[in-house]
Amino acid sequence: MVFNMNKRPLFFLLVLSILAGCAPVIPRETLQTVDRAITFKAVMDEPEGFIDATVLFGGAIISIENQGGSTVIEVMQQPLNRRLRPVKPGESAGRFLAVFNGFKDPAIYLPGRFLTIAGKVKAPHIQNIGKMPYRYPVIETIDHHLWSTPEYTGPAFGIGLGFGIVEGR
């Protein structure tokens, strides 16, 4: 196969854009430290047994609170698809608190947006949901990805080369 010299830059850009689409939303170095065998349900049931384990969870933001030097985001857990995007909003094993160093803007980290985090399990925190005490697993965030919203969930149609996988619809 012989390429016209004028088409090489175009071919190179096409290959780069395809490879960029395959990059994980959480850095590979962080993903290598995650213990994928630890489920959210296991941490929910016994958070003390997983202190300092590195986990990967995600879900929908419920609330955000900046607390002088850190930000705490309450998240309704949801399963993650292959792209590590939270899916199946009707399925959840509970809530968790994602703790971030520094300020996260509540105008950006809005309730309902999807968040995927990798982080270390810390001691649980008890606070009320309404008048009922709730024990939250606490995850000290190492890396995260805030998903753009909303994701289009209508019929998928495309023209191009290759193949694709559609999940979580």
Buried (B, 14 or more C-beta within 10 A) or exposed (E): EEEEEEEEEEEEEEEEEEEEEEEEBBEEEBBEBBEEEBEBEBBBEEBEEBEEBBBBBBBBBBEBEBEEEBBBBBBBBBBBBEBBBBBEBEEBBBBBBBBBEEEBEBEEBEEEBBBBBBBBBBEBBEEEEEEEEBEBBBBBBBBBBBBEEEEEEEEEEEEEEEEEEEEBE
